[in-house]
Amino acid sequence: MRSFGEYSIPKGAVAFEELSENILEESATSDDVISPDNDGVCESAHFSIDGFVHLIEKVASFYEKSQMFELLPNVYKLILPLYEERNDFTRLAHLHQHIADQLKKVEPPVSAILDVADAFPTPLPGSDKRCFGTYFRVGFYGYRFGDLNGEEFVYKEPAITKLSEISHRLEGFYAERLGKTNVEVIKDSNDVDPRRLNPEKAYLQITYVEPYLEVWERRKRGTHLQCNYKLRHFSYATPFTKDGKAHGELKDQFKRRTVLTTQYSFPYLKTRLRVIAREQTTLSPIEVAIEDIQKKTRELTAVLFAPPDAKMLQMVLQGCIGTTVNVGPVQIAKVFLSNMSVDERGKPRDKLQNKLRLCFKDFTKKCSDALAKNEQLIGADQTDYQV
């Protein structure tokens, strides 16, 4: 610590450990590269009290622009002791008021039990309107990419970036450097076999991915920001059938879930991070059905807790209850629950069938609640629709 009067400037990036999981490694690197004890190294204006305060305030402004208001107390606490030591109560009052004003922008978390197996509430998707980024996996295939050949990265893009937007941008970027006829984009998320690719071409595979949290992580992350911060695990799903098609009948529909682990966690100084590990699991048709019912239940739960909106409620209800060809809750129940072997208590002996039964129980309760709420919101002209 470097002392100025009673105030000591924190030494190294370790002082920011609460703000980023990458700090410990960054701190080790900075301590090796920069030694404050060497003459001439720390003569920049940044290596002073005023310089340090300026940098902290700049960090805080970036968090505000990113709408990460909850992190401001951890940033400002690094300089509050300075104003306390100086008896600068005007500045102290201003900072505390500023922190309070920014924290008021955070909507109270809306949480609910999203899985019948959960014993804890999880922040509801969509209950907080802030979007902290959109993520994509990008794989590089072909010798033309040089060291990137065979590598994959997770890209962090601005909020609500569409797959078509990043695909068009990256295809144009590499086409300009490698030649337009030499670059192709793989349109699906299936595993790539380089032996089946044209060796003279460069291939990009771009897939939308979502932050992935283990059960124990979801238990610890009780706010919307916490569920979207310090992220290094991402997942995407690939539907398939054993006959090689992507989609088939309910009883034949499998899903391959891929979980990627990045070298560091987002947010980071770079907008892309290298993938250092991947894990794949295959979901059976009944497990795919369970996920489908759970997804519909989450959508209903979110709209039930949202401000009253009859049109949105009806859209979600139609999407959850309505059926398409051979697909829908009723068809799922017929396929997977029609021939159950039950025990003496009347419960399915098969664990997955029992889990699906419990999911349906929760789903029908949410449907009933949604219909009741819709009845309260609609006018006389929509009574027939309700019936």
Secondary structure, DSSP 8 states (H G I E B T S, - for coil): -EEETTEEE--SGGGGGGG-TTHHHHHHHHHHH--TTSTTTT-STTSSHHHHHHHHHHHHHHHHHTT-GGGHHHHHTTTHHHHHHTT-HHHHHHHHHHHHHHHTTS----EE--STT-SS-EE-TTSS-----EEEEEEEESGGGGGGTT-EEEEEESTT--HHHHHHHHHHHHHHHH-GGGEEEE-S-S---GGGS-TTSEEEEEEEEEE---HHHHHH--STTGGGSSEEEEEEEEEE-TTS-S---GGG-EEEEEEEEEEEEES-SSSEEEEEEEEEEEE-HHHHHHHHHHHHHHHHHHHHHS---HHHHHHHHHHHH--BTTBSHHHHHHHHHTT--B-TTS-BSSHHHHHHHHHHHHHHHHHHHHHHHHHHH--GGGHHHH-
